[in-house]
């Protein structure tokens, strides 16, 4: 199953790369960037003060093809996020130095937009609501359910990809039509 899919994917990349020789330099550059974008491995940060939780999540997500970084507290995680880019963050709520909710607030203050899945063994509905208000993408209770983790991971990645695609399309529209047109009415959207 997975090995066969990986082999087919590798063959597609190889075929795409071989076709580059037939293209102009500009077209070859575009195609190479597209191929590398597709082959990009998602970067995931796991933030939890419990080493066993970090280890278990890391094992599952690495098996799924993700590249994992780890932090034992919110303060260390914030330093990492300010230095490098992540596609998804799993973050515990109760941690020393900087707890998960404050970590979410710091991300928002720094204008870092990345899906954050909160994980906790001390969750209440109020805590979940507060996490979502502060920008969390999802909220999962411990003990972690493997299927729930994988579904949340895939959904967060799809959501993030759609947001990035929307931003790209808006930039392209602004280049074509300029930013002088303001409005969201049906008539304005038809003109655009």
C-alpha positions as CSV (number, residue, x, y, z in Angstrom):
1,X,0.0,0.0,0.0
2,X,2.1,2.9,1.3
3,X,5.4,1.6,-0.1
4,X,3.8,1.3,-3.6
5,X,2.3,4.8,-3.3
6,X,5.7,6.2,-2.3
7,X,7.4,4.4,-5.2
8,X,4.8,5.8,-7.7
9,X,5.3,9.3,-6.2
10,X,9.1,9.0,-6.6
11,X,8.7,7.9,-10.2
12,X,6.4,11.0,-10.9
13,X,9.0,13.3,-9.4
14,X,11.8,11.6,-11.5
15,X,9.7,11.9,-14.7
16,X,9.0,15.6,-13.9
17,X,12.7,16.3,-13.3
18,X,13.7,14.5,-16.6
19,X,11.2,16.7,-18.5
20,X,12.9,19.8,-17.3
21,X,15.7,19.5,-19.9
22,X,13.1,20.1,-22.6
23,X,11.9,23.3,-21.2
24,X,13.2,26.9,-21.2
25,X,15.1,28.0,-18.1
26,X,12.2,30.0,-16.7
27,X,9.7,27.2,-17.3
28,X,12.1,24.6,-15.8
29,X,12.6,26.8,-12.7
30,X,8.8,27.0,-12.2
31,X,8.3,23.3,-12.7
32,X,11.2,22.4,-10.3
33,X,9.7,24.7,-7.6
34,X,6.3,23.0,-8.1
35,X,7.8,19.5,-7.8
36,X,9.8,20.5,-4.7
37,X,6.7,22.0,-3.2
38,X,4.7,18.8,-3.6
39,X,7.6,16.8,-2.1
40,X,7.8,19.0,0.9
41,X,7.6,17.2,4.2
42,X,5.5,19.0,6.8
43,X,7.3,20.3,9.9
44,X,5.5,19.6,13.1
45,X,6.4,20.9,16.6
46,X,5.3,18.9,19.6
47,X,5.2,20.9,22.9
48,X,4.6,19.0,26.1
49,X,6.3,18.7,29.4
50,X,5.8,15.0,29.4
51,X,8.6,13.2,27.5
52,X,6.4,10.1,27.0
53,X,3.7,12.1,25.2
54,X,6.2,13.8,23.0
55,X,7.9,10.5,22.2
56,X,4.6,8.7,21.4
57,X,3.3,11.6,19.1
58,X,6.7,11.8,17.5
59,X,6.7,8.1,16.6
60,X,3.2,8.2,15.1
61,X,3.8,11.4,13.1
62,X,7.2,10.4,11.8
63,X,5.7,7.1,10.6
64,X,3.2,9.3,8.7
65,X,6.1,11.2,7.0
66,X,6.3,14.3,9.1
67,X,9.5,15.9,10.3
68,X,9.3,16.5,14.1
69,X,10.8,19.0,16.5
70,X,10.2,18.9,20.2
71,X,10.0,21.4,23.1
72,X,9.4,20.7,26.8
73,X,7.7,24.0,27.6
74,X,5.9,26.9,26.0
75,X,8.9,29.3,26.4
76,X,11.3,27.0,24.5
77,X,8.6,26.4,21.8
78,X,8.1,30.1,21.3
79,X,11.8,30.6,20.8
80,X,11.8,27.8,18.2
81,X,8.7,29.2,16.4
82,X,10.3,32.6,16.2
83,X,13.4,31.1,14.5
84,X,11.9,28.5,12.2
85,X,8.7,27.8,10.4
86,X,6.3,25.0,11.3
87,X,3.2,23.7,9.5
88,X,1.5,22.3,12.6
89,X,2.0,22.5,16.4
90,X,0.7,20.1,19.0
91,X,0.7,21.9,22.4
92,X,-0.1,20.8,25.9
93,X,-2.0,23.3,28.0
94,X,-0.5,22.7,31.5
95,X,3.2,23.3,31.3
96,X,5.9,25.1,33.3
97,X,7.3,28.5,32.3
98,X,4.7,29.4,29.6
99,X,1.4,27.4,29.5
100,X,-0.3,26.4,26.3
101,X,-3.0,29.2,26.4
102,X,-0.4,31.9,26.9
103,X,1.7,30.3,24.1
104,X,-1.3,30.7,21.8
105,X,-1.6,34.4,22.9
106,X,2.1,34.9,22.1
107,X,1.7,33.4,18.7
108,X,-1.2,35.7,17.9
109,X,0.8,38.7,19.3
110,X,3.8,37.8,17.0
111,X,1.3,37.3,14.1
112,X,2.5,33.7,13.6
113,X,-0.2,31.9,11.7
114,X,0.1,28.1,12.1
115,X,-2.6,25.6,13.1
116,X,-2.2,24.6,16.8
117,X,-3.8,21.5,18.2
118,X,-4.1,21.7,21.9
119,X,-3.7,18.5,23.9
120,X,-4.5,18.1,27.6
121,X,-5.3,15.7,30.4
122,X,-7.0,18.5,32.4
123,X,-9.5,19.8,29.8
124,X,-12.9,21.2,30.5
125,X,-15.3,22.7,28.1
126,X,-14.3,26.2,29.3
127,X,-10.7,25.5,28.6
128,X,-11.5,24.2,25.1
129,X,-13.5,27.3,24.4
130,X,-10.8,29.6,25.7
131,X,-8.2,27.7,23.5
132,X,-10.3,28.1,20.4
133,X,-10.9,31.8,21.2
134,X,-7.1,32.3,21.4
135,X,-6.6,30.7,18.0
136,X,-6.3,26.9,18.5
137,X,-7.3,24.9,15.5
138,X,-8.4,21.8,17.6
139,X,-8.5,20.4,21.1
140,X,-7.7,16.8,22.0
141,X,-8.0,15.2,25.4
142,X,-5.4,12.8,26.8
143,X,-5.0,9.9,26.7
144,X,-4.5,10.6,23.0
145,X,-6.5,8.6,20.5
146,X,-4.3,7.8,17.5
147,X,-7.1,8.1,15.0
148,X,-8.2,11.5,16.4
149,X,-4.6,12.8,16.2
150,X,-4.2,11.7,12.6
151,X,-7.6,13.1,11.5
152,X,-6.8,16.4,13.3
153,X,-3.4,16.5,11.6
154,X,-4.7,15.9,8.1
155,X,-7.5,18.4,8.6
156,X,-5.2,21.1,10.0
157,X,-2.8,20.6,7.0
158,X,-5.7,20.8,4.5
159,X,-7.1,23.9,6.3
160,X,-3.6,25.6,6.3
161,X,-3.1,24.8,2.6
162,X,-6.5,26.3,1.7
163,X,-5.6,29.5,3.7
164,X,-2.3,29.8,1.8
165,X,-3.9,29.2,-1.5
166,X,-6.6,31.8,-0.8
167,X,-3.9,34.4,0.1
168,X,-2.0,33.5,-3.2
169,X,-5.1,33.9,-5.2
170,X,-6.0,37.2,-3.6
171,X,-2.5,38.5,-4.4
172,X,-2.9,37.4,-8.0
173,X,-6.3,39.1,-8.3
174,X,-4.9,42.3,-6.8
175,X,-2.1,42.2,-9.5
176,X,-4.6,41.8,-12.3
177,X,-7.4,44.1,-11.1
178,X,-5.6,46.3,-8.7
179,X,-6.7,47.0,-5.2
180,X,-9.0,49.9,-6.1
181,X,-12.1,47.8,-6.2
182,X,-13.6,47.4,-2.7
183,X,-16.7,45.3,-1.9
184,X,-18.0,41.8,-1.6
185,X,-21.5,42.2,-3.1
186,X,-22.7,39.9,-5.8
187,X,-22.4,42.6,-8.5
188,X,-18.8,43.5,-7.5
189,X,-17.7,39.9,-7.4
190,X,-19.2,39.4,-10.9
191,X,-17.2,42.3,-12.2
192,X,-14.0,41.0,-10.7
